[in-house]
């Protein structure tokens, strides 16, 4: 059974290993060079300081991760965040992605965030299905926005509310 917990710097090697094939072998992410464990540890620390970074473990081994980060740098966007989830190969449709996202949404809501957005390189039926099942709604598609692996790729954007909070909102913490 998959257990979800907060990530730490000790998870950087596993997270980097999970992410690397997405970088090198697909257009799911637009990064070109896979980050190493040191860079991944830095990303984990940054996300933990402002949003959240969670890992899924199966029998003590990290098999996936999800995180939230700023949607945009402008101040008025600060209650919205961009979220992502990555699973090791063979983990799709096992419930790990859902478990990670549900825990992430709880954590982000507790910190005062109101909206989550996610971008998906198309086509990606598994990711599209997961996001739809979790209440994300389509908000638009950037056409031919990224060049990777000798092709142009579209990115579909979706969003979902995290919480209905009073206005004016409190500062995210």
N, C-alpha and C positions, 0 to 999 in steps of 0.2 A: 504494500500500500504506500502511496506517495504521501510524504510529509512535507509541508511548506514551512519555511522559517526565514528569518532575516539572513541576508548574505553577509559575509565578512571578507576581509582580505584573503583569508585562507581558502576561499572559494574561487579566487581569481584564475587559478590554473584550470579548474574544471570548466568555468564559464568561458574562458578563452578557447578551450578545446571544443566545446559545444558550438560556439559561434564561428570558428574558423571555416568549416565547410560551407556555411551560408555565404561567407565572403568570397571564398576562392572558387566555388562550384555553382553559384546561382546568382540571380539578380534580386533575390529576396531582400538583401541589403545593398545599398549603393557604395558601401566601403569597398575599396580595392585591395588594401593590404590588411590582413588579419591583425588585430591588436594582440600583443603578447600579454603574459600574466601581469607584468608591472603596470601597463596601461589599463588593463581590465580592473586591477585593484584600485587604481585612481578613479575610474568610472564608478565603481561600486561605492567608494567613499563619498564621491560627489552626490550621487543619487541618494544615499542614506542621509546626507546632511540636509537635503531640502525636500525630498520626495520619498522614495522607497526603492529598494532592490531586494527581491526575494528569490530563494532557490527552492527547487523541489528535489527531495531526496527519496531514493528507493533503496531500502536496505543499506542506508548510510552512504550512498553514492549520489552525487549531484547529477541529475538527469535533465534539468532544465532551469530556466530562470526567467523572471519578468521584472521590469522596472518602469518607473515613471520619471519624467524629467520635464523641464520647462517646454511649453508649447512654442513660445516665441519670447524674444528678449524684452519686448516692450512691457512696461509696468502694468498696463491695464489687462494684460493676459495672465497675470500671476495666479489667478484662481483656476486656470485650465492647465492641463498637462498632457504630454504625449506619452503613450504607453507602448511597450513592446514585450513580446514573449518569444522565447527560443527554446526548443526542445532538442535533445540529442536524436540522431536518426533512429527511426523505428518507434518513436514515442508519440507520434500523431494519433489522435483518436483514442487515447488511453485515459483521458480525464486529467492528465497532468497540466495541460494548458489552461483548462477551465479552473482547476484548483489554484493555480498560480494567479490567474487574473482575478478571481473572486477575492482572494486574500489581499491582492494588491489594491483593488478598489476599496476594500474596507480600510486599509492603511491610509490611502490617499484621502478618503473622506474624513477620517479621524484627524488628519493634518489640516483640514479646511479647504481642500480642493473641491470644485464643483462640477467640472467637466473633464472627461477623458477623450482624447482623439488618438486615432491610430492610422497609419498609412500602410498600404499593402501593395507591393508590386504585383501587377496583373500579368497573367492569370495566376491565381493562388486559391483554388477552391477550398482547401482545408482551412486556411486563415479566414477567408470570406465567411465560411460556415460557422467557425468558432465565434467570430465577432458578431455576426447576426444573432446567433443563439444567446449571446450575452447582452443583447439589447442595443448594440450599436446600430446607428442608422447612417445610410450613405449621405455624404455632404458634397461630394464632387470628385472628379478625376482629373489629374494632371496628365495630359496626353504627351507621349514621347518626351518625357521630362528627364530621363536618365539614360546614358549610354554605357552599357556594360556587356561584356561577352559578345561583342560585335553586333549588338542590336540596341534599338531604342526600346524603352519600357515605359508603360503607363503606371501611375500610382493612384490607387483609389483611396480616398480619405473617408473615414467614418467617425462618428462621435456618439457619446452616450453621457447622460447625466450621472454624476456620482452621488449628489445629494441636493435636496432643496433646502437651502439655508436662508436665514433672514437677511434682509438688506438693511443697511449696508453690510457686506460680508466681513467677517473677521480676517485678519491677515493669516495666510497659510503659515504653519509652523513646522 
